[in-house]
Amino acid sequence: MLGMTILLVFAIAAGFLFMGRNRARAVSGGQLSNLHSRPNYHGLYTFLWVLLAGFATLLLVTIGFGQYIQATLMGQIADALPDSLRIERQLVLRDAISQAGGGISSREGELRTAIAERYAGIDALRFWATILLTLGVAVATGFYTMNQISVEWRSRNRVERIIRWSLLTCAVLAVLTTVGIVLSLIFETLNFFNNIGWRVDKFLFGTRWSPLSGVHEGNLDADKVGAVPLFAGTFLITVIAMLVAVPVGLFAAIYLSDFASPRVRAWAKPMLEILAGVPTVVYGFFAAITVAPFIRQTGEAIGLNVASESALAAGVVMGIMIIPFISSLSDDVINSVPQSLRDGSYGLGATKAETIRQVVLPAALPGIVSAVLLGISRAVGETMIVVMAAGQGANLTLNPLEAVTTVTVQIVMLITGDTEASTAAGPAFTLGFTLFCVTLALNIIALRIVRKYRELYD
């Protein structure tokens, strides 16, 4: 329904675009020079107002009906089950909605059937009301704006004002989204520390991680929320990944920028960047099914005890994933070094290798460092590879052959388990906020390094 309504609004707006242009030509009496604005601006003014009015109505109607359905049906369920918990009522509502759509519900019953029938009736009303109200407002807005078209009508100024306010709105929404994410992390983190008695030291320096072990007793055990094993595992896998990604990515960038022929570069660089487009879940399967068994079998062949979900397997595959990021960014930075520096080095008798080592790389150092730190931030926040290839137990070790867990693995386990979301949100959001602070610190360090070592070349 939503997609069809959006397409209809676009179709109506396109129709009024042509009608507005024709209307402007008609009121000009054939002399377009009499118009303050070109006919295209008159049509665009009508087009933009139809889109804005139609989409605003669609958004308001959708939200309003959603709240109405939620309140009405939850009220009926509460009257039928006065002693039930909110989560039980939500389960009944989800089952009823599933039945109304012809799906499978977890349980059957008269209440669910009655709610499903009522939901079907309200949903049909919502369908027609949404379409009629949205299209009606769009058409009415189109005719209203067309009646405003005249010789003196300053549609160009108004179109530019609408576009400027639209761009400002997008920028404000982006900023508010970021602020909302940060505030949600902060509030949930404060709530988590309040539940454990503000024992921040237990979280930052504790070595035992089992935050939900005391949930059945109604509280969180402050002695079991130590995040040191999680961050140690994250650090270990990140180090392994960067040991793979930095040398390979940097050397590949040097070869492509200064040694490869144009023909080789034309096919090698796109092939290398294809790695950046591979979904991380594919890397996870590759690590769990191919790399991890290979490392375990190789280790057993030489007498080493290698875990099935070793940090080495996850780190190696994560490094392969990060290679195109470091390679592409480093290649762009190295290519931006002026050719005059290379020519001057060659003129002094330096070889190509000496020029790259003593001239090009020092000049490109700030950009290379930024690429490496960006790769580190990417590795620290990676989820799917470590979820599928790393361990789930909080094992405090620096042995790459053993199983370790990471911060992102624990966040996924906390949120996707069968524990109530409000209980698991505290530890999960606290880990997320700590990870956010770590990546923010890395980005600040990268900016400081770039500003300190940046050099300007003619």
Buried (B, 14 or more C-beta within 10 A) or exposed (E): EEEEBBEBBBEBBBBBBEBBBBBBBEBBEEEEEEBBBBBBBBBBBBBBBBBBBBBEBBEEBBEEBEEEBEEBBBEBBEEBEEEBEEEEBBBBBBBBBBBBEEEEBEEEEEBBBBBBEBBBEBBEEBEEEBBEBBBEBBBEBBEEBBEBBBEEBBBBEBBEEBEEEEEEEEEEEEEEEEEEEEEBBEEBBBBBBEBBEEBEEBBEEBEBBEBBBBBEEEEBBBBBBBBBBBBBBBBBBBBBBBEBBBEBBBEBBBBBBBEBEEEEBEEBBEEBBEBEEEEBEEBBBBBBEEBBEEBBEEBEEEEEEBBEBBBBBBBBBBBBBBBBBBBBBBBBBBBEBEEEBBEEBBEEEBEEEEBBEEBBBBBBBBBBBBBBBBBBBBBBBBBBBBBBBBBBBBBBBEBBBBBBBBBBBBBBBBBEEEBEEEBBBBBBBBBBBBBBEBBEEBBEBBEEBBEEEEEEEE
